[in-house]
Amino acid sequence: MQLVVARIGRAHGIKGEVTVEVRTDEPELRLGPGAVLATDPAATGPLTIESGRVHSGRLLLRFEGVRDRTGAEALRNTLLIAEVDPEELPEDPEEFYDHQLVDLDVVLADGTEIGRIAEVSHLPSQDLFIVERPDGSEVMIPFVEEIVTEIDLEEQRAVITPPPGLIDESEAVVVSSRDEEQASEDDEAPKGDA
């Protein structure tokens, strides 16, 4: 099975290094020297990692055969894809591969069915479950501990405790500072007879 493990960013320096946006929780395993990765677009690869280092908090990689900035810049926006055994599990029991999460049933703690995970979206701040509801609509659920309380792979389900309004918009409580200011002004206004 193939997993996207990184996206190549801009060239760094003049010797063929590139920045990468890491999309794996195991970069030392998937993006180490000697790793051979398929690419998207396929014509760009396969690429073999020659070396890697962290610079200013970003991972920099150099690939075999890429020796200058022009070659590195030509790789920009290429996805790096690792071949992974589908039976392989992450080392940390609290981590999951996307293929383990897609198609899980999403239920509330009381067993109420919400839908099925159609996709896992990886955003810079957090991951999101894109959940397809029985009526065909979709809802986005942040994959954070406060909301997704349990992932049970044996039962093929994700248990959630959503805040009001996440699943049913009619339950949403919308409060803005302007509303609060108006309420306090109304309370302070003198009340008289008309």
ZIJOVEN-V682789 format. One record per run of one state. SS is the DSSP state (H for helix, E for strand, L for the rest). FROM is the first residue (numbers start at 1). TO is the last residue. Records with the same first field share a line. If there is no record, write none. Layout:
SS->FROM-TO + FROM-TO
This chain:
L->1-1 + 13-16 + 23-26 + 31-35 + 41-41 + 45-46 + 56-57 + 64-68 + 74-78 + 84-97 + 102-104 + 109-112 + 123-126 + 133-137 + 143-147 + 153-156 + 161-168 + 172-176 + 189-194
E->2-12 + 17-22 + 36-40 + 47-55 + 58-63 + 79-83 + 105-108 + 113-122 + 127-132 + 138-142 + 148-152 + 157-160
H->27-30 + 42-44 + 69-73 + 98-101 + 169-171 + 177-188
